């Protein structure tokens, strides 16, 4: 029973993304770190418009491209009705 719970909670989603647990963790943390840097750049830009003029948008585009390369269906922007 515990093995099934561990599989469902920790392994099912990474497997559905074609990754192992640690590979998925590395990808997610890398993705999150890139978003954090973009967030900081956007906050700096808000205070000082002459700094970081494209940094946040550059990171958003890079992350979108990473998702789009992973597999079909990932990285598509949902339409206004919540579909793909």
Residue pairs with C-beta under 8 A, 6 or more apart in sequence:
10 21
11 21
13 24
14 20
14 21
14 23
14 24
17 24
17 70
17 71
18 70
18 71
19 27
31 63
31 66
34 59
34 62
34 63
35 59
35 63
37 55
37 59
38 55
38 56
38 59
38 60
39 56
41 52
41 55
41 56
41 59
42 52
42 55
42 56
44 51
44 52
45 51
45 52
45 53
45 55
45 56
64 75
65 75
66 75
67 74
67 75
68 74
68 75
68 76
69 75
73 84
76 84
78 84
